[in-house]
């Protein structure tokens, strides 16, 4: 599995650990940075590159990281076609894939230890979209809105 990672200084240690862990697990990891600690770096530089790469490469997945993971989540969701979800637990990572077919998850380095972060990443990367009709229908509604602003009848 090709996995794109992007983050910032607040999750630098977690990102480095994920690169090592995921590479050892056999994934093709693309690290969009940062590749050196810089307390003044800006997450959009790295997160948007990772999310764009996922959008440009169907079948790949992404993990974005920051202090809380919130700004990174917002940034990733600005990339057309990307569905990013916040994952602070293994169960949330699984549900992001099963129910929302998320291609990107966001984690907060200030709230996620390395062991938990690796477990969350593993769960996300090994879980598939359920394909259930209700989930597919809801995702289609979101996609239609993204494409042309159409809203379904209430």
C-alpha positions, 0 to 999 in steps of 0.5 A: 500500500502506498501511504502519503504522510505529512505533518508539522513540528508538533507531531514530528516524533510520531511522524518519524515513528510512523515512517519507520513502522509503516516501512517495516510493515512493507508499505510504500511510504512517501514522506512529504515532510517535515524531514527535520524538526523546525518549531516554526514550520507550517503544516499546510505545506506538508499536509496539502502535499500529502492530501494532493498526492492521495487524490492524484493516486487512487488506491493510496491512503494518507496520514496527516499529523499535527499538534491536535490534528484539527488544522491538518484535518481541515486542510486535507478536506480542502483537497477536492475528492478527499475525505479525511477523518480524525482518528484518535483511536483504532475504532475511529480509524476503522469506522473512517474506512468502513463507513466513510471510505476515508482516504486520509486520517488525521492524528494529534501528536500531542494527544497520541503516543507512538504505540497508539499512533502505530496501532491507529495507522495499522487499523486504518490501512488494513480496513476496507470500505464496507460498501453498504448501500446506506454508506455509499448513498451518503457518500454519493450525496457528499460527492454530488454537493462537492461537485455541483452544490446539489443537496438531496431532498430532506 
